[in-house]
Amino acid sequence: MFRAGLTFLRRLLCAAILLVLIVCGAEVGVRIFEVVGGTDVCATATSPCAVDPTGLLMPSWTTYRELKPHALTTVKCRDSNRDVPIRTNSLGLRGPEVIVPKPSGRFRIVLLGDETIFAPETLEADHAARALKELLQQQTQVPIEVVNAGLPGGCPLTEYLLFKQRLLALQPDLVLLHFDWSDVSDDQQLRRHTRSSRDATPLSCPHASLVKTKHLTKPLDDLRQQFRLIDWGLTATSRQWKIQLAEQTASTRDASANPYAWLRDERPAALAAVQQSFQPILELARLSESGHFQLAVITSPKPWQVSARCSAGKGSRLASGVASDAYFPNRAPFDSLAEYVIGLRLQFADATTALTSGRDPEANFLRHAPRWSADGHRCVAEFLASFLNERVSGPWNSRYLPQSDAPISRLPQPRSTVQRVSGER
């Protein structure tokens, strides 16, 4: 009996050792696969049309997330079935290095926005920033420069912080802020992390992982960070559950769960979350007065504001929290934004008509990502070039005065007071 017990214990110990060796071997195999392939095994569970398909976002003390500087990667564009090279400069912006201080005589435009402006599936040569530069350059001998300052996952709140603390040194002559209709829900998520002055001016938006201490982190999160096999296993087993949850969220009319449910509201200006997302425009307008640059606000529709068929590739809408057949034709959100911007006496441009006119407006958007296609970028660039020529002073029209000769203007007070709302939920 005693000998049989020892035999059982020996076999149990051998089985336990063998199991540990198998697990360790699998962990090593996963890590080798990630290093050799240059990919994250957990990335296979995510949609290619996520906010950051580049994998270049990292935690930031200022803007919650920021792009890695001096980085080079590629993104697979499912629509064209080709790899798109993505490069960032020392400022963490997509594109070539920006010369500081600005060369004398150059007219510099900074294009602020989120992943729509960053456009990871679009070549730099096909981007609206490049096309806009070329169109404006045809009308003047003054060198024109358009800087792509798109920040994936950003909103006017973090774009204002990025501009104030990093991009103001670029000495822009004109700033174009693109307001995306995902910005309302992004603002709700990010505002709770924002630190503000006594007069409610945003100062920074540190990432949650940077301010949490070690003892406050969840043990499971620590295990996932230390062991890639556990992270991969949990991600793979939860994939189907996440898909079902995303389908339920995308179909609900609850604005707190569905990031686009509020687009159905006929009076969005009365919603506190919408007013909150507009507030950084006022902060940028105040900054433009002291920085002596012009500011204009532009917007464009999301694919589901164009038609139920737009950007309807498999999984592309669901990854953004939108039902596959969703369509939001309501114009009230656009009118609310226009009223707010015009109330600040800023120039406002809505590219909806440009993107939705023609026989096939869906061609202006990618099928497998909720962003503009190469045709859409060209369409937006042509629209902006026409808008700037008609409404904004620049070397492309007769109203232009060099920055050193332009009179200093005062920012007029808005027609109505802006309600300050706490970001806590």
C-alpha positions in Angstrom: 0.0 0.0 0.0 2.8 2.4 0.9 4.7 1.6 -2.3 1.6 2.2 -4.4 1.1 5.6 -2.7 4.7 6.6 -3.6 4.2 5.4 -7.2 1.0 7.6 -7.4 2.8 10.6 -6.0 5.7 10.1 -8.3 3.4 10.0 -11.3 1.5 13.0 -10.1 4.7 14.9 -9.7 5.9 14.0 -13.2 2.6 15.0 -14.6 2.7 18.4 -12.8 6.3 18.9 -14.0 5.3 18.0 -17.6 2.3 20.4 -17.4 4.6 23.2 -16.2 7.1 22.5 -19.0 4.3 22.5 -21.6 2.9 25.8 -20.3 6.4 27.4 -20.2 7.1 26.1 -23.7 3.8 27.6 -25.0 4.7 30.9 -23.3 8.1 30.9 -24.9 6.5 30.0 -28.3 4.0 32.9 -28.1 6.7 35.4 -27.3 8.9 34.1 -30.1 6.0 34.3 -32.5 5.4 37.9 -31.5 9.0 38.9 -31.8 9.5 37.2 -35.2 6.2 38.3 -36.7 6.3 41.7 -35.1 2.6 41.4 -34.1 0.6 41.0 -31.0 -1.2 37.7 -30.7 -4.2 39.4 -29.1 -4.5 41.7 -32.2 -6.1 38.9 -34.1 -9.1 39.3 -31.9 -9.6 42.9 -32.8 -11.1 44.5 -35.8 -8.8 46.0 -38.5 -11.0 49.1 -38.5 -10.3 49.9 -34.8 -9.3 53.4 -33.8 -5.5 52.5 -33.9 -4.7 49.8 -36.4 -1.1 51.1 -36.4 -0.3 50.0 -32.8 1.6 53.3 -32.3 -0.5 54.8 -29.6 1.0 55.0 -26.1 -0.1 56.5 -22.7 0.4 60.2 -22.4 0.5 62.6 -19.4 -1.1 65.3 -21.5 -3.5 64.0 -24.1 -4.3 60.6 -22.6 -2.8 58.8 -25.6 -0.2 60.0 -28.1 1.6 58.5 -31.1 5.2 57.2 -30.7 7.6 59.7 -32.2 10.1 58.7 -34.9 8.1 55.5 -35.6 7.6 53.5 -38.8 5.0 50.8 -39.4 2.5 49.6 -42.0 -1.2 49.2 -42.0 -3.1 46.7 -44.1 -5.8 48.4 -46.1 -8.5 45.8 -46.7 -10.2 47.9 -49.4 -7.1 48.1 -51.6 -5.4 45.0 -50.2 -2.1 46.7 -49.8 0.2 47.8 -47.0 0.1 51.5 -46.2 3.4 52.9 -44.7 2.9 55.0 -41.6 5.7 57.3 -40.3 5.7 59.8 -37.4 8.1 62.7 -36.8 9.6 63.9 -33.6 6.3 65.6 -32.6 4.4 62.3 -32.9 2.6 63.5 -35.9 2.1 61.6 -39.1 4.3 62.8 -41.9 7.7 64.3 -42.4 9.5 66.5 -39.9 8.1 70.0 -39.4 10.8 72.7 -39.4 10.8 74.8 -36.2 11.0 77.8 -36.2 8.8 78.2 -39.2 10.8 79.4 -42.3 10.2 83.0 -43.2 7.5 83.6 -45.7 5.9 80.2 -45.4 2.1 79.8 -44.7 1.6 76.9 -42.4 -1.8 75.2 -41.8 -2.3 72.7 -39.0 -5.1 70.2 -39.5 -6.4 68.9 -36.1 -8.7 65.9 -35.7 -9.0 62.3 -34.7 -8.4 59.0 -36.6 -10.5 60.4 -39.5 -7.7 63.0 -40.1 -4.9 60.6 -39.2 -6.3 58.2 -41.9 -4.1 55.1 -41.3 -5.5 53.3 -44.4 -4.6 56.1 -46.7 -1.3 56.8 -48.4 0.3 60.2 -47.6 0.2 61.0 -51.3 -3.6 60.4 -51.3 -4.4 62.3 -48.1 -6.5 65.4 -48.0 -3.7 67.4 -46.4 -1.4 66.7 -49.5 -4.2 67.4 -51.9 -5.2 70.7 -50.1 -1.6 71.9 -50.2 -1.4 71.2 -53.9 -4.7 73.0 -54.7 -3.8 76.0 -52.6 -0.3 76.2 -54.0 -1.7 76.5 -57.5 -3.1 79.9 -56.5 0.0 81.5 -54.9 3.7 81.8 -55.0 3.9 81.7 -51.2 5.0 78.3 -49.9 2.1 76.4 -48.4 2.4 73.7 -45.8 -0.4 71.5 -44.4 0.5 69.5 -41.2 -1.5 66.4 -40.4 -2.0 66.6 -36.6 -4.6 63.8 -36.5 -4.6 61.9 -33.1 -6.4 58.5 -33.2 -9.0 58.3 -30.4 -8.8 62.1 -29.8 -11.5 64.7 -29.6 -11.5 68.5 -29.4 -10.5 68.3 -25.7 -7.3 66.3 -26.3 -6.7 68.1 -29.6 -6.7 71.4 -27.8 -4.3 70.1 -25.2 -2.0 68.7 -28.0 -2.0 72.0 -29.8 -1.5 74.2 -26.8 1.4 72.2 -25.3 3.1 71.0 -28.4 1.9 72.4 -31.7 1.7 76.1 -30.8 5.5 76.2 -31.3 4.9 75.5 -35.0 3.7 79.1 -35.4 0.7 78.2 -37.6 -1.1 80.8 -39.7 -4.3 78.8 -39.8 -5.7 76.0 -37.7 -8.5 73.8 -39.1 -10.2 71.8 -36.4 -12.2 68.8 -37.7 -15.1 67.9 -35.4 -16.0 64.2 -35.8 -19.3 62.9 -34.5 -17.5 60.3 -32.4 -16.1 63.2 -30.5 -19.1 63.4 -28.2 -18.7 59.9 -26.7 -14.8 60.3 -26.7 -15.2 63.5 -24.7 -17.4 61.7 -22.2 -14.7 59.0 -21.7 -11.7 61.3 -21.5 -13.2 64.3 -19.5 -13.3 62.2 -16.3 -9.4 62.0 -16.5 -9.0 65.7 -17.3 -7.3 68.1 -14.8 -8.5 71.7 -15.1 -7.7 75.1 -13.6 -10.1 76.9 -11.3 -11.8 78.6 -14.2 -12.4 75.1 -15.8 -9.7 75.5 -18.5 -8.3 72.0 -19.3 -4.7 71.6 -18.3 -3.9 67.9 -18.9 -5.5 64.5 -19.5 -3.2 61.9 -18.0 -3.7 58.2 -19.0 -5.3 56.1 -16.3 -2.3 53.7 -16.3 0.1 56.5 -15.5 -1.7 57.7 -12.4 -2.7 54.4 -10.8 -0.3 53.0 -8.3 0.8 49.4 -8.3 -1.4 48.2 -5.4 -4.5 49.5 -7.1 -4.1 47.5 -10.3 -6.1 44.3 -10.6 -4.2 41.0 -10.1 -5.6 39.7 -13.3 -4.2 42.7 -15.2 -0.8 42.1 -13.7 -0.9 38.4 -14.8 -2.0 39.4 -18.4 0.9 41.8 -18.6 3.5 39.3 -17.3 2.3 36.2 -19.2 1.4 36.5 -22.9 -0.2 33.0 -22.9 -2.8 34.1 -20.3 -3.5 37.3 -22.1 -4.0 35.4 -25.4 -6.1 32.7 -23.8 -8.4 35.2 -22.1 -8.7 37.3 -25.2 -9.5 34.3 -27.4 -12.1 32.8 -25.1 -13.9 36.1 -24.6 -14.1 37.0 -28.3 -17.5 35.6 -29.0 -18.9 37.1 -25.8 -17.5 40.5 -26.9 -19.1 40.2 -30.3 -22.6 39.5 -28.8 -22.2 42.3 -26.3 -21.2 44.7 -29.1 -24.2 43.7 -31.2 -26.5 44.4 -28.2 -24.8 47.8 -27.6 -24.9 48.8 -31.2 -28.6 48.2 -31.4 -29.7 49.9 -28.2 -31.2 53.4 -28.2 -29.6 54.1 -24.8 -27.2 57.0 -25.4 -25.1 56.0 -22.4 -24.3 52.7 -24.0 -24.5 53.4 -27.7 -22.0 56.2 -28.7 -24.2 57.3 -31.6 -27.7 56.8 -30.2 -27.9 60.6 -29.4 -27.7 61.4 -33.1 -31.5 60.7 -33.3 -32.2 63.5 -30.8 -33.9 66.5 -32.5 -32.5 68.9 -29.9 -28.9 67.8 -29.3 -27.8 71.2 -28.2 -29.8 70.7 -25.0 -27.7 67.6 -24.1 -25.0 68.3 -21.6 -22.6 65.8 -23.3 -22.9 67.6 -26.6 -22.3 71.0 -25.1 -19.3 69.6 -23.2 -17.7 68.3 -26.4 -18.1 71.8 -28.0 -16.3 73.7 -25.2 -12.7 73.1 -26.3 -13.6 75.1 -29.5 -14.0 78.1 -27.3 -10.6 77.5 -25.6 -9.0 77.2 -29.1 -10.6 80.4 -30.1 -9.2 82.2 -27.1 -5.8 80.7 -27.9 -6.0 81.9 -31.5 -6.4 85.5 -30.2 -3.2 85.4 -28.2 -1.3 83.2 -30.8 -2.3 85.4 -33.7 -3.5 82.6 -36.0 -6.8 82.1 -37.7 -9.1 79.3 -36.6 -11.9 77.5 -38.6 -14.0 74.5 -37.7 -14.9 71.9 -40.2 -17.0 68.7 -40.0 -18.2 65.8 -42.1 -20.6 63.0 -41.7 -19.8 59.5 -40.4 -20.6 56.7 -42.9 -23.8 55.8 -41.0 -24.9 59.4 -41.5 -24.6 58.9 -45.2 -26.5 55.7 -45.8 -27.2 52.2 -44.3 -24.8 50.7 -46.9 -21.8 53.0 -46.3 -18.7 51.4 -44.7 -20.8 48.2 -44.3 -17.9 45.7 -44.7 -17.9 42.7 -42.4 -17.4 43.9 -38.8 -16.4 47.4 -39.6 -19.5 49.1 -38.2 -19.7 46.8 -35.2 -16.2 47.7 -34.2 -17.4 51.3 -33.9 -20.4 50.5 -31.9 -22.9 50.9 -34.8 -25.5 48.4 -36.0 -24.9 47.0 -39.5 -28.1 48.6 -40.9 -27.9 51.9 -38.9 -28.7 55.1 -40.6 -28.8 58.5 -38.9 -30.1 61.2 -41.4 -30.8 63.7 -38.7 -29.4 67.2 -39.5 -29.9 68.6 -36.0 -26.4 67.7 -34.7 -24.8 69.6 -37.7 -27.1 72.6 -37.1 -26.2 72.6 -33.4 -22.5 72.6 -34.1 -22.9 75.4 -36.8 -24.8 77.5 -34.3 -22.1 77.2 -31.6 -19.2 77.9 -34.0 -20.9 80.8 -35.7 -21.9 82.2 -32.3 -18.1 82.5 -31.6 -17.8 84.3 -35.0 -15.5 81.6 -36.3 -15.6 80.2 -39.9 -17.5 76.9 -40.2 -17.4 74.4 -43.0 -19.7 71.4 -43.4 -18.4 68.9 -46.0 -21.6 66.8 -45.9 -22.9 68.0 -49.3 -19.5 67.4 -50.9 -19.3 63.9 -49.6 -22.9 62.9 -50.2 -23.5 64.3 -53.7 -23.1 62.2 -56.8 -24.5 58.9 -57.9 -22.3 56.8 -55.5 -21.6 58.7 -52.2 -20.5 55.4 -50.6 -17.4 55.5 -52.8 -16.1 58.4 -50.7 -15.7 56.1 -47.8 -13.8 52.9 -47.2 -15.9 49.8 -47.1 -13.9 48.1 -44.3 -13.1 51.1 -42.1 -15.3 54.1 -41.1 -13.1 56.7 -42.8 -12.7 58.5 -46.1 -11.4 56.6 -49.1 -8.8 58.2 -51.5 -11.7 59.7 -53.5 -13.2 61.0 -50.3 -9.9 62.7 -49.3 -9.7 64.4 -52.7 -13.3 65.5 -52.4 -12.7 67.0 -48.9 -9.6 68.7 -50.1 -11.4 70.3 -53.1 -14.2 71.4 -50.8 -11.8 72.9 -48.3 -9.8 74.7 -51.0 -13.0 76.4 -52.2 -14.0 77.2 -48.7 -10.7 78.8 -47.8 -10.6 80.8 -51.0 -14.0 82.2 -50.3 -14.1 82.6 -46.5 -10.6 82.7 -45.0 -7.8 85.2 -45.6 -4.7 83.6 -47.1 -2.1 84.0 -49.8 -4.6 82.4 -52.2 -6.9 85.4 -52.2 -6.6 89.2 -52.2 -7.7 89.6 -48.5 -4.4 88.2 -47.3 -2.0 90.2 -45.1 1.3 88.7 -43.9 1.2 87.7 -40.3 3.6 90.5 -39.3 1.3 93.1 -41.0 -2.0 91.8 -39.9 -3.8 93.8 -37.2 -4.4 92.1 -33.8 -8.1 91.4 -33.4 -10.1 90.6 -30.3 -12.1 87.5 -29.9 -15.8 88.5 -29.5 -17.8 87.1 -26.7 -20.2 84.3 -27.6 -23.8 85.1 -28.0 -24.7 82.9 -25.1 -22.8 81.6 -22.1 -21.3 78.1 -22.3 -22.5 75.9 -19.5 -19.7 74.2 -17.6 -20.5 70.6 -16.7 -18.4 68.2 -14.6 -16.8 65.3 -16.4 -17.5 62.8 -13.5 -20.0 60.1 -14.2 
